[in-house]
Amino acid sequence: MTHTPGPWKANLNGQDAKVICPDGRCFDVGDIVYHKDNIANAYLIAAVPELLEALEAVEWVYEREYEESYCPWCLSIKPYHAPSCLRLIAVRKAKGALS
């Protein structure tokens, strides 16, 4: 499964919040008059492609002293992650592997 490539943009127009993709598709986030949190939701959703890219880019950190790589979130040694690793859970959820 793949997502629409970014950058996505939050669009606050009148009474609604939307997220607009580069291909012109638009996703309705909801009413912003009665639900002010939809403004924050639109900005968060618009940042998702960049957030996922950042998480995928920083999976392992190399420790010179021990000559090993580890995950900076769960501190597990490469190539394994702890089942509770926040990075692993977030990436899997973003890719539809977790619901």
C-alpha positions as CSV (number, residue, x, y, z in Angstrom):
1,M,0.0,0.0,0.0
2,T,1.3,3.5,-0.8
3,H,0.0,6.9,0.0
4,T,-0.3,10.0,-2.2
5,P,3.2,11.7,-2.1
6,G,3.5,15.0,-0.3
7,P,3.7,17.7,0.3
8,W,0.2,18.0,1.5
9,K,-1.2,21.3,2.6
10,A,-3.8,22.3,5.1
11,N,-6.5,24.6,3.7
12,L,-8.8,26.5,6.1
13,N,-11.5,28.1,4.0
14,G,-14.5,29.6,5.5
15,Q,-16.1,27.0,7.8
16,D,-14.2,23.9,6.7
17,A,-10.7,22.5,7.1
18,K,-9.3,20.4,4.2
19,V,-6.0,18.7,3.3
20,I,-5.0,19.2,-0.3
21,C,-2.5,16.9,-2.1
22,P,-0.2,17.9,-5.0
23,D,-2.4,16.0,-7.5
24,G,-5.3,18.2,-6.5
25,R,-7.3,15.7,-4.5
26,C,-8.8,17.1,-1.4
27,F,-9.7,15.5,1.9
28,D,-12.3,17.1,4.1
29,V,-11.2,17.2,7.8
30,G,-14.4,18.9,9.0
31,D,-16.1,21.9,10.4
32,I,-13.9,24.5,12.0
33,V,-16.6,26.8,13.4
34,Y,-17.9,24.4,16.0
35,H,-15.0,22.0,16.1
36,K,-11.8,24.2,16.5
37,D,-9.7,21.1,17.0
38,N,-10.2,20.3,13.3
39,I,-7.8,23.2,12.5
40,A,-5.0,21.4,14.4
41,N,-6.1,18.1,12.9
42,A,-5.8,19.5,9.3
43,Y,-2.2,20.7,10.0
44,L,-1.2,17.4,11.6
45,I,-2.7,15.4,8.7
46,A,-0.9,17.6,6.2
47,A,2.4,16.9,7.9
48,V,2.0,13.1,7.7
49,P,4.1,12.4,4.6
50,E,7.1,14.3,6.0
51,L,6.7,12.8,9.5
52,L,6.7,9.3,7.9
53,E,9.7,10.1,5.8
54,A,11.6,11.3,8.9
55,L,10.7,8.2,10.9
56,E,11.8,5.9,8.0
57,A,15.1,7.9,7.6
58,V,16.2,7.5,11.3
59,E,15.7,3.9,12.1
60,W,19.1,3.1,13.5
61,V,21.8,5.2,15.2
62,Y,25.4,4.0,15.1
63,E,27.4,3.9,18.4
64,R,31.1,4.0,17.6
65,E,32.2,3.0,21.1
66,Y,30.4,-0.4,20.8
67,E,30.4,-0.6,17.0
68,E,26.7,-1.4,16.9
69,S,23.6,0.3,15.7
70,Y,20.5,0.7,17.8
71,C,17.0,2.1,17.6
72,P,16.9,5.5,19.3
73,W,13.2,4.9,20.3
74,C,13.3,1.4,21.9
75,L,17.1,1.1,22.3
76,S,17.2,-2.3,20.7
77,I,20.2,-3.5,18.8
78,K,19.9,-3.7,15.0
79,P,18.2,-5.6,13.3
80,Y,15.5,-6.0,16.0
81,H,13.0,-3.7,17.5
82,A,11.1,-4.1,20.8
83,P,7.4,-4.9,20.1
84,S,6.5,-1.7,22.0
85,C,8.9,0.5,19.9
86,L,7.0,3.7,19.2
87,R,8.8,4.2,15.8
88,L,8.0,0.7,14.7
89,I,4.3,1.0,15.7
90,A,3.9,4.4,14.1
91,V,5.4,3.3,10.8
92,R,3.4,0.1,10.7
93,K,0.2,2.0,11.5
94,A,0.9,4.6,8.8
95,K,1.4,1.8,6.2
96,G,-1.8,0.0,7.2
97,A,-0.1,-2.9,8.9
98,L,-1.7,-2.1,12.2
99,S,-5.3,-0.8,12.8
